[in-house]
């Protein structure tokens, strides 16, 4: 099966992006390079094609009941326009995906990871059985663009029919672009302030070009990965998977055990009392060599105590950083460990997460 292409695919190719398969799509991994793109987001504004992320809408009188049933966080307490992060788990409390749920006056929407689109749509269909709910996959009908960085507010200014500079973090609003309906949200996956704009496909390239003309730097998946690592944001397939529960992933804040029954609740509740399972930690590694996913983490005696899930030399902090899962007895901040990189021991220290936090 060939990979899907976003409405911006030809733009990426024409501007010499290095294209790679990702989550069933052909996506740009970098243009000028990961370092300059990463620094553009931390210092100015970077532009990301995130049209590969699945966009699903929910209507019908049981839409809320369905979402409360499959989502670990509370949906009933959301205000109109609010966006909320949470997880979709299986019966054993393992994470099927991490998603964003949007509440509108007339229904709900969700943004799902590209690689999990078919899996989550099938899961929703199973749990929607017998409920009055309409689920619509709108991924292929729209273009989604993220602008991230300290200059993102001034870049969005004047582009849309509404002034969105006052939009609160983790909120969204309908607006218009070139007299066509669009949706603007203020979330992000880089550790910076920023916006996501969803427009009809016919306007995708137009909006992208306008952002570029205002000074946004096009960025690929490579910089998106190093940025989210500095901000210690978990990535599905790395820090999150179906064998990992939200508690040991460090995401207990996105789980509301007191909201009533939901899929996986009982097992997640048990996980809160389980002090034996590996937990997610941040590691700062001596020197400039990057730890890689799958590298063993060992204690002072050389005994294996965990595994690296993401690692990179991070351009803004100029440090070799990693996240991974380690045994709880070595998870305390300050614990001295080693990362085994193809036979070479790299000294590492457990440090607080996130590695990077923007100045408010």
Residue, then its C-alpha position, 0 to 999 in steps of 0.5 A: x500500500x503506497x503512502x498518502x500525501x498531504x496537500x503540501x507534498x509538492x511544495x515540500x518536494x519543490x523546496x528540496x525537503x528530504x521526504x520519508x515514510x511516516x505513519x502511512x504518509x510521505x512527510x518532510x524530515x528536514x529542509x535546511x537541517x534539523x539544527x537550524x530548523x530547531x533553533x528557528x522554532x526556539x528563537x522565532x517561528x517554525x512552520x510544520x505540515x501536520x496534515x497527516x494527523x487524523x482529524x475526527x468529528x463526533x455528533x449525535x446525542x451520545x457523543x459525550x458518552x462515547x468519549x467519556x467511555x474511551x478517554x482517560x481524561x474528563x470530557x464532561x467538564x470541558x468548556x466550549x472551545x476547550x482542547x484537552x489532552x488524554x489517552x485512549x487505553x485498552x482494557x488492560x490499561x495499555x495506551x492505544x494512543x494519546x489524543x487531543x479532544x476538542x469541545x464545540x457547542x454542537x459536538x466534539x472533535x479529536x486529533x489522533x496520531x497518524x500511525x494510529x488512525x485506522x486502529x483508533x477509528x476501528x476502536x471507536x466504531x466498536x465502542x460506538x455500537x448501540x449509541x446514537x453517535x456519528x463519527x466522521x473522519x475528516x483527515x483527507x478533506x482538510x490541511x492542518x498547519x502548525x506555526x510554533x515559536x515566540x513569534x507565532x502570535x505576530x505571524x498569525x496576526x492579520x491572516x484570519x478574519x478574527x484576532x486570535x492573539x487572545x486565544x487561551x492555551x489549549x483552546x480553539x475557535x472557528x474563524x475564516x481564512x480567505x472567506x472560507x471557514x477554518x479552525x484555529x487552536x493554540x496547543x503545540x508539540x514543541x515546548x513553545x507557544x503556537x497555533x494550528x490552523x485547519x483550512x480546506x485543502x484548496x487553501x493549504x498551499x496559500x496559507x503555507x506560502x503566506x506564513x513563509x512570506x511573513x518569516x516562518x521557517x519550514x520545518x520537518x519531522x526531524x526538528x519536531x522530534x528534537x523539539x518535543x524531546x527537549x520539552x519531554x513530550x512523549x511520542x507514541x511508539x517510543x514512550x507510549x505503547x500498548x504495554x505501557x500504562x499512563x501512570x508509569x509513563x508519567x501521565x497520571x495528570x491526564x487520567x481522571x479516575x474519579x470521573x466514572x467508568x472508562x475503558x482500562x480504568x480498573x487496571x490503571x487504578x491498580x497501576x497507581x499502587x504498583x511500585x515495581x514497574x519501570x517509570x519514564x525518566x529524563x537522562x542527561x548524557x555526558x559528551x555529545x554522542x546521542x543515545x539511540x532508541x533501544x540502547x540499554x541503560x545500566x546501573x553503577x555495577x553494569x546491571x541492566x536497569x532500563x531502556x532508552x525510548x528517545x535520544x538526540x543531541x538537542x540543538x537549543x540546549x546543546x546537550x545529549x538528552x534522552x528519555x527512557x524507562x528505568x527500574x524505580x529504585x534508580x529513577x530518582x533525580x541525580x541517579x548516576x547511570x550508563x547508556x550502552x551505545x553499541x558497546x560504549x558506556x556513556x555516563x548519564x544522570x537522571x534529571x528533572x523533566x522537562x529538559x526545556x521550559x519556555x519563559x512565560 
